[in-house]
């Protein structure tokens, strides 16, 4: 039997601290760099005692983690695992890793694999560049959708209403002078991504770091992930975006076919 609802739409059998814990998790899922205890309290308007107890319980159970230097609280890798189970794409790393290595061997640059979990991007796997100078990120690292090729690649092939729902909940924060902060301009770029088949990041997330990526589709033709290469702008200049973008598309398609995608 399902939960009965009151006239205001809330269940009769709600558990306040559980609700607050879920609110904290949902809030942290939208904050790439995490939040302090004080910031969480201010954002959610909950008492310090309640927030302290809930957060420490979630840290103890390994759902959250705290940086003792910055005092920032973030989601843990355990949350990433749960998120992957929820979207039923647990095998995507397994089917992608050999292709990612082949892409790295051809272009020599670091290759990333990312998905959307909720309304945020998350790195699932990476293969390091063959060059001495390379960008390294940990599994579970979150990325902003508007400044990343992972976000652009996936959003551009989503149904328009779903894309708009996600985009409406985004704050287009400026990270560099090249970051797109207008939703209308961003939507136009998504149309271009869909037209040419790949997305580019021209130092929009990290100054001096360029990326080129493409979407990965499941058997239903839905964009479930993206792969991309990332490198210093000197090794990946804008004049090479098209040539290398087509290579990334080819490898992304190979993963899609492994997932049952049919053109």
N, C-alpha and C positions, 0 to 999 in steps of 0.2 A: 504494500500500500504506500502511495507517495505521500509526501509531506503536505499537510493541509495548509492553505494560505489564508491570511487575514485579509480584510478589505483593502489594506494598503499594499497588498502584494507580497508581504514578507511571510515566511513560514512561522507557524505557531511554535515550532520546536527548534528555534535557533539557539546557537551556542555563541554568546558574545565574543569570548576570547578566540574561538576558532575563526569567526568572521574577521576579527582584527588581524589575526595571523595571516589569513588569506589576503587581506588588504595590503599588508606589509609586503608580502611576496609579489603581488601584482604591481605595487609601486616600484619595488626594486627592479622588476623586469623591464621597466621603462627608463631606468637610469643607468646609463652605460658605465659611469665611474663609481656608482654606489652612493650611499647617503650616510651621514652620521646619525646617531640616535636622536640628537636634537632636531635634525632636519626631518626625520621621519615623524617625530611627534608634531612638529609644526605643520607638515603637509597633511597629516591625517586627523589632526585635532583629537588625539587620544592622550590619556594621562601618562606621565613619565613612568610611574610604577608599572602600569599595564604593559607599556611598550617594552620596558626593560625585561620583564619576566618572559614575555612572548619571544622577543628576539634572542635572549639567552637560551631559551628552550630550543629554538630553531637552529641556533649555532651548535648546541650540544648534540642535536640529532643530525647535524651535518647538512642541513638544508640551506643555511646561510654561513658566510665566513666574514671575519672581521680583520681588517688590516690594523695592527696595533700601532703603527706609525701614524697613519692618516686618520685612524678611527672610522674609516669608511666601511660600511656593511654592504656586502654584495651577495648575489645568489651563488651557490656552490655548484660544483660539477655534478653533484647528486641531482640537482634540479634539471641539469641538462639531460641526464639519463632518463629522468621521468618524462621530460618533454619529448624526447625521441620515441619513447614507448607510446606516448599519446598520439603522435602523428603516424605511427606504424611504419616508419622508414628506418628501422634498426639496421637493415642490411646495406644501407646506402654507402657507408664507409667501406665495407667489405668489397662491394662491387666497383667502387671508385678508385681505390688506392693504386692498383696497377696502372690504370689509365692516367692517374695523376703523375705517377713516376715517369711514364712514357712522355707526357707533356713536358715535365721538367727536363727530361733528357734531350728533348728536341729544342726547347727554347732556353734552357739553362737557368730559368728563373724560378723563384719560389711559387708553389701552386697551393692555393687555398680551396677548401670545400666548406660551404656554409649553407645554412637553412634559416627559415623564419620559424621562430617559436613564439607564438603569440604575435605581438606586434613589433618584435625585435629580431635582429639578425644574430646568429650564433655560429662561431667557427667550430666545425666538427673535426676537421683533420687538415694537416698541411704536409707538404713535401718540400724540404729546404732546397734552396738554390745551390747550383754547383759553384757559384762564385764565392770568394771569401767574404764579401760584403753582402749581407742579406737581411731581410726583415723576418723576425721570428715572433710568433704569437702563440699563446697557450690555447689548448682545446678549451672550449667553453667561453672564450672571449667574445663579448658582444660587440656588434658593429652597428652604426647608425645606417638606416635604410637610404636616406637621401644623399649621403656622401660616399657611398660604397657601390662598387660594381655588383656585389652580391645582392644588395637590396634592389638596385635598378634592374638587374637581370630577371629576378623573380617577379617583382611588381609589374613589370612591363607586359608579362604574359598572363597575368591574373585576369579573371573576369572584372570588368570595369567597376561594377558595384562593390566587389570585394576590395579591389585596390583603393577605391575612394574611402571606404570605411577605415582601412588601415591608415591611409594618408591623413585623414581628418583628425586622427589621434596623435599625429606626429608634430613635434616642434622642430622646425628646420633650423637647427643651431648652426651658427657659422664657426667652422674650425680653421679655415684658411681664407685667403682672399678669393679663392676660386670656388668655395662652397656655394651651392645653389640654396638660397633661402626663400625663394618665391615658389609657392605650390603650383602656380600656373606655369611658370617656366619649367619646373620639375616635371609636370605632366607632359609638356611638349617634348622633353628629353626622353621620357618613357616611350612616347610614340616613335621617336627616332630609333631607340633601342630595338623595338619590335620590328621596325622596317629593315634594319641592317643585320639584326640577329645577335649583336653583342653590345656590351656596355663598356664605357670608359670612365675612369676616375683620373682627372688631370690635376693631381695634387689637391683634391677637394677635401680629403680626410686628414692627410698628413702632408705638410708642405714638402715638396721635393720627391714624393713617392707617387708613382703612376701605376695604374692597374688596368687590365683588360679582362673582362669576364663574360660568361654566357650561361644561360639557364639549362637546367637538367629537368627532363619531364618524366613523369611516371606513365603507366600503361593507359591512363585516361587522358594524356596530353596536358596534365596539370603541372605547373612549375614547382617542383618540390625542393629544389636546391639550385646551387650555382657553383661553378668552379671559375677560378681566375688566377692570373699571374700578377705578381706585384714586384716592382723593382724601382731603384732610383731613376729619376727622370733622364739621367744621362744614358742609361742602358735601355730605357723604354721611352723614347721621345714620341711626341704626338704624331710625327710623320710615319711611325711604324705601327700605329694603332690598327689600321685596317689590315695590314699584312698579318700581324700577330693575332688580331681579333678573329680572323677566319680560321687560324690554326686552333685557337681555343674552342671555337664553335664545333670544329670537327671532333675534338676529344669529348666535349660535353655531349654531343650526339651519341658517341660511342657508349657513354654511361647510360644515357636515356634508353638506348636499345637494350642494354642489359636489364633495365628495369621494366621492360615490356612495352616500351613506346613504339608505336607504328606510325610512320610518316603518312 
